[in-house]
Amino acid sequence: MAFSILSTELVLFIAVMGALAGAIVYFSSFTGQTQGALSDQQKRVSEQLRSAIDISTVYFSDGTPDTIYIYVKNTGEVTLDANTTDVFIDNQYIDLEDGARILNPHNTQTVRFWEPDQTIRFNATGQIDLSTDKIYEVKVVTATGASDTYTLST
């Protein structure tokens, strides 16, 4: 009789230890995933805080089609992706074509990555009809959330 009670307690002890080991493994994995997610979030927030842009000049070419040239300087500390930078004119999204992001305003060298202190030119061609004697709001927004707004008078 004593042996059966001892063996029952031993089986219960082993079952509890197995469940406890499973819980420890599960929570260990959960903790690792949480740490990874927090690390990724911290990196994104750091990039947001260290990124900034400045629209230095905006001018337009009144032709067929109308083209707006937007010169934007990366004034932050983070390299930006020019292909994920959005342009809005009067809150209308402007779909920039390939070749519409120019690194050196004096040539046609297109750019993808936009280093700190570099100025690039965005060419918005034919997507908005520019009227004379009108004021337009030009806004540029990067993937990190940095943005700047410029008021253009035609």
KAVEN-V641985 format. One record per pair of residues at least 12 apart in sequence whose ideal C-beta (glycine too) atoms are under 8 Angstrom apart, sorted by the first residue. I is the first residue (numbers start at 1). J is the second residue. If there is no record, write none. Layout:
BEGIN
i->I j->J
i->I j->J
END
This chain:
BEGIN
i->44 j->144
i->47 j->78
i->47 j->144
i->48 j->144
i->48 j->145
i->48 j->146
i->50 j->76
i->50 j->77
i->50 j->78
i->51 j->74
i->51 j->76
i->51 j->77
i->51 j->78
i->51 j->80
i->51 j->142
i->51 j->144
i->51 j->145
i->51 j->146
i->52 j->74
i->52 j->75
i->52 j->76
i->52 j->146
i->53 j->72
i->53 j->73
i->53 j->74
i->53 j->75
i->53 j->76
i->53 j->80
i->53 j->140
i->53 j->142
i->53 j->146
i->53 j->147
i->53 j->148
i->54 j->72
i->54 j->73
i->54 j->75
i->54 j->148
i->55 j->70
i->55 j->71
i->55 j->72
i->55 j->138
i->55 j->140
i->55 j->148
i->55 j->149
i->55 j->150
i->56 j->71
i->56 j->72
i->56 j->73
i->56 j->119
i->57 j->69
i->57 j->70
i->57 j->71
i->58 j->70
i->58 j->71
i->58 j->138
i->58 j->150
i->58 j->152
i->59 j->152
i->60 j->130
i->60 j->152
i->60 j->154
i->62 j->130
i->62 j->132
i->62 j->154
i->65 j->125
i->65 j->126
i->66 j->125
i->66 j->126
i->66 j->128
i->66 j->129
i->66 j->130
i->67 j->123
i->67 j->124
i->67 j->125
i->67 j->126
i->68 j->89
i->68 j->123
i->68 j->124
i->68 j->125
i->68 j->128
i->68 j->130
i->68 j->138
i->68 j->152
i->69 j->121
i->69 j->122
i->69 j->123
i->69 j->124
i->70 j->87
i->70 j->121
i->70 j->122
i->70 j->123
i->70 j->124
i->70 j->138
i->70 j->140
i->70 j->150
i->71 j->105
i->71 j->119
i->71 j->120
i->71 j->121
i->72 j->85
i->72 j->119
i->72 j->120
i->72 j->121
i->72 j->122
i->72 j->140
i->72 j->148
i->73 j->117
i->73 j->118
i->73 j->119
i->74 j->114
i->74 j->115
i->74 j->116
i->74 j->117
i->74 j->118
i->74 j->119
i->74 j->120
i->75 j->116
i->75 j->117
i->76 j->116
i->76 j->146
i->77 j->116
i->78 j->116
i->78 j->144
i->79 j->113
i->79 j->114
i->79 j->115
i->79 j->116
i->80 j->113
i->80 j->114
i->80 j->142
i->80 j->143
i->80 j->144
i->80 j->146
i->81 j->112
i->81 j->113
i->81 j->114
i->81 j->142
i->81 j->143
i->82 j->101
i->82 j->111
i->82 j->112
i->82 j->113
i->82 j->114
i->82 j->120
i->83 j->101
i->83 j->112
i->84 j->142
i->84 j->143
i->85 j->101
i->85 j->114
i->85 j->122
i->85 j->140
i->85 j->141
i->85 j->142
i->85 j->143
i->86 j->140
i->86 j->141
i->87 j->122
i->87 j->124
i->87 j->138
i->87 j->139
i->87 j->140
i->88 j->137
i->88 j->138
i->88 j->139
i->88 j->140
i->88 j->141
i->89 j->124
i->89 j->127
i->89 j->128
i->89 j->136
i->89 j->137
i->89 j->138
i->89 j->139
i->90 j->128
i->90 j->136
i->90 j->137
i->91 j->137
i->91 j->139
i->92 j->127
i->92 j->128
i->94 j->124
i->94 j->127
i->94 j->128
i->95 j->127
i->96 j->122
i->96 j->123
i->96 j->124
i->97 j->125
i->98 j->110
i->99 j->123
i->100 j->122
i->100 j->123
i->100 j->124
i->100 j->125
i->101 j->120
i->101 j->121
i->101 j->122
i->101 j->123
i->102 j->120
i->102 j->121
i->102 j->122
i->102 j->123
i->103 j->118
i->103 j->120
i->105 j->119
i->105 j->120
i->105 j->121
i->122 j->140
i->130 j->154
i->131 j->154
i->132 j->154
i->133 j->154
i->134 j->153
i->134 j->154
i->135 j->151
i->135 j->152
i->135 j->153
i->135 j->154
i->136 j->151
i->136 j->152
i->136 j->153
i->136 j->154
i->137 j->149
i->137 j->150
i->137 j->151
i->137 j->152
i->138 j->150
i->138 j->151
i->138 j->152
END
